[in-house]
Each structure stands twice: as C-alpha cells, then as structure tokens.
C-alpha cells in the first residue's frame, strides 16, 4: 500500500510529486489524473505508479492529496467519498475551499488538512501554509504531515481563517516574482546586457536577497537600508519605485488575489 496518493498531476500536483521524491521512495507514492497519456509519461519519467481511478487510488494510500482545481472538486469528491475512511488523511490544496465544505462532501467523520503550497516545491524550495484540527490526528500522523510538506521546502502551521492570506503571500506570489525578474532583466537588456546574463543575474539577486531575509532574520526594511548608500544609485532607484507606486501595486495585487479566494 502506498503512503501518499496524489489526485491531479497538473503543474502543482507534479511539483508536489517531484518534491516528495526527494524524501520518499517511488513505492511510497501513487497518483492519478484525467489525462492518461500524461500519467503514462510521468510514470515512465519518474518510475512512480499511477491508476486511472480516483476511488481506487483513495483505497491504496493513507494520505490523499487533492491537487485539482476548485471547479473540479465536486466530481473528485464524489469519486472518493465511499473509498475513504476515518483512517485516511485528506489533504486539500485548493484555495478558498474550507474544511467544513470538504467534510460536507466527504462526511463529518473524515479528517481533513488544508494546505497551500507553491510551485517551487518542484525543487524542494516551496513554502506551504498548513492548517488542521490537531486533536483529530495522532502524533505519528502529525509528524507525517510535517514530513510531507517539509519535503517540499518550508512549512508553517496557520489558523484556517488565514489561509486566503497564505494564498496571497506564497501560493500565488511566485508569479509576481517571475514578473519582477523578467522586468528587471529587461531593464538590463535595454542597456546592452545579453538576455541570458540578465536573467541569471536578476534571478540570483532575488534568490540571494530572499536567503538574506530568511537566514539573517533581519527586517526587510533594515536589509534594504544597508544597500542604500546616501546619495547613491540604489536610493535613486528605490525613490523611483516609490514614485511609481511599487509597494501599493504589490498590495493591490494581493487584495485582488484575496478577493478571488473569497469568491471561489
């Protein structure tokens, strides 16, 4: 019997699968997807078994990751409702769908974990917000939940009421960061830097800056101030960003993301 089953092997499901393989053996994982050709391709690529039946997968794994888009949840939940038992742990990564809503579809006795990972899980550098009712799980199960999401990168337990905020700050934010890297690289290409060098430098600058925040635990504002010499080039650039509403634009993007979560 596999330990972890993944239903849905799109971009996020595939990223989770790749992240898990950094810690778990191929025999510990099984997956399924409506695209059977993709299933065959991934099994050939990674050596992980798949099944073409959601209900069958639910009977073959203890931890079941629902990695399908919210609009496809109802048919998937109907597929697995009679296959899962109170011994299973259901892990949903869908934004906007609450634990209560999931239990209404699967049964009140079912045990549900909500999580919001992001696509850098593909490289073991993901960030996942996780919430669940602790008293419903054994210590061994809580350890396994931690192991699953730690295999994807970092994880943090949050209250369920904050999960939509997690979507804004980490679930969706890689897209914002990629846009920043692309724009920053374009600015260097504008002045003659080859594009491959510009992408490398911009991406490494973002990676290094993120590690500075995480590893020094200094406030981002303090780290920013250390780069901004009085009368220098960086403070001139920061001033231009402020004039263009850089921070306001980021916050408005998060507001739009949060609003969409509440509408799902």
Secondary structure, DSSP 4 states (H G I P E B T S, - for coil): -EEEEEE--SHHHHHHHHHHTTTS-GGGEEEE-S-HHHHHHHHHHH--EE-S-HHHHHTTEEEEEE-S-GGGHHHHHHHHTTT--TTSEEEE--TT--HHHHHHHH-TTSEEEEEE--GGGGGT-EEEEEEE-GGGS-HHHHHHHHHHHHTTEEEEE--GGGHHHHIIIIITHHHHHHHHHHHHHHHHHTTT--HHHHHHHHHHHHHHHHHHHHHH---HHHHHHHH--TTSHHHHHHHHHHHTTHHHHHHHHHHHHHHHHHH-
